[in-house]
Amino acid sequence: MEILDWLVKTLRDNPAIAIFLTLGIGFWIGKLKYKTFSLGTVTSVLLVGVLVGQLDIPVPGPLKQVFFLLFLFAIGYSVGPQFFASLKGSGLKQVLFAVVMCLIVLGTTFGVAELFHYNKGEAAGLFAGAQTMSAVIGVADDTIQTLNVPATDKTDWTNIIPVAYAVTYIFGTIGSAWILGTIGPSLLGGLKKVKQQTEDLERSMNQDPSSSDPALVNAWRPVVYRAYKVDGNWFDTPHTVKEMEDYMESKGRRLFVERVRSGSEVCTHPSPDFSVNKGDDIVISGRREFVIEDESWLGSEISDASLLSFPIERIPVMVASKNMVGKTVADFRESIQTKGVVIDSIKRGGVEIPVAAATRLQRGDLITISGAVADVNATASYVGYPDKPTTASDMVFIGIGIAIGALIGAITLHFGGIPVSLSTSGGALIAGLVLGWLRSKHPTFGQIPDSAVWVFNNVGLNMFIAVVGISAGPTFISGLHQVGWQMLVAGILATGIPLILGIIVGDKIFKFHPAITLGCVAGSRTTTAALGAIQDSLQSTVPAMGYTVTYAIGNTLLILCGLAMVLL
């Protein structure tokens, strides 16, 4: 008993220990799965925090706000390039859908809250859980503090938010994945039909085969390097490298001379006027189908390890140049400035999308390219900015960005006596959006490594959630009795109705392809678990084409809808 008393006293005197204990146990429980069911990290951390909070541990208020602002800034930074790029051009249709979807979500959740006569705290918790938008907990908390109501009401409302969230979040996650992955295809004509339509779309896009398993390497290599002994009749007279490449292009085959060996001398990057003679050994690069099409004019292929032993570089490049923004993968392949280089993968807003001929590149996309070192470096400069791995984050960019955003968010305007503001959290989100977009245009500053963004997103949010859970712990049980089973029913309605309506609107009004419709609904609701369920169901990555733009819009608007939920 003395040990238990000592532990409780130590945790009360050192709340940081309680927070890290909550984080560790919460992340561990969040990884556990039973078949396909998992609580998820955020819900697990919240429930563990509530359990630890039963010890009545006081946590300093500013602590949770610091981590929450860091989380919101990172969210904005990640989706900023796609958010602003989508406001013009071909993405406008998906932007409009995401706006409509967010309004459906807000209207449905508000209607359900009115139906059950919920107060502001219960309504905000319902919105956060049913729409799996954990950030709304913090935004709603901030907004409630600005309201002109008695302090006791503010306390009651903020304490009930995590309770309502915990009750509704589980179906918000599992139900979304089930509705979009199972019911969704049925609403669009049946799973078999939608799968066939998706396969047809893939073929029309000329999608390259790929694998999402990092342990697997694709046997298909679109660009190859082959060595030949130059002994064809065409070389009875010497020809320059330019003449050779022009001759191949005249036959519709874009091939390039990478190396030439004359006697014992090897020219690693022959100039256009370099002369190739009969008996020389050369290395040709290009699309596989072009290289193997006709070799008789050139000579016989040879196996020469020394001639083919040269470094191949593989680096991520941020699309930032006007040369490639808005162009397709097919345009990339046909450009003379990208010779000998292949796109291995494309990530947009952290989500991998298909490397298909018709895929259109956007500013801020991260493409991984590979090829000979000189070719890759030249291509990287042409396409944008090499985003080579680093462990350092631009803390000047992060610190000043969050401070300025929070200051702007703190400005309060009064309309008819009603105080309205973005709140410091909303300001941090907007700052992240703007600065993330600015980095995509001028990628020489503001770099934050993916690993750091992961820490800001996951640790930032879950630190905040841990503090919320610990602080709400003493009143959680009484709050659970207060919301009762009705909150679970309300959550099912608030989750399911917008998803079904979204599928119908995407199909009947926006006329999206079925796979794109499901991806757009998942993105607008920012439910990555549902995207995974859709892709598993259709056995295709095509739904991600509808996810990225709508995710960027939804991730911003749903947080602001949480603020509106309280004000309404």
Salt bridges, closest charged atoms under 4 A:
ASP13 OD2 - LYS9 NZ 2.82
ASP141 OD2 - LYS64 NZ 3.12
ASP200 OD1 - ARG203 NH2 2.50
ASP208 OD2 - ARG333 NH2 2.48
ASP236 OD1 - LYS278 NZ 2.82
GLU243 OE1 - HIS239 ND1 3.31
ASP246 OD2 - LYS242 NZ 2.75
ASP281 OD1 - LYS229 NZ 2.91
ASP281 OD2 - ARG261 NH2 2.94
GLU289 OE2 - ARG287 NE 3.54
GLU295 OE2 - ARG226 NH2 3.49
GLU301 OE2 - ARG226 NE 2.56
ASP304 OD2 - ARG261 NH2 2.28
GLU313 OE2 - LYS388 NZ 3.82
ASP344 OD2 - ARG314 NE 2.75
ASP365 OD2 - ARG348 NH2 2.71
ASP387 OD1 - ARG439 NH2 3.12
ASP507 OD2 - LYS508 NZ 3.70
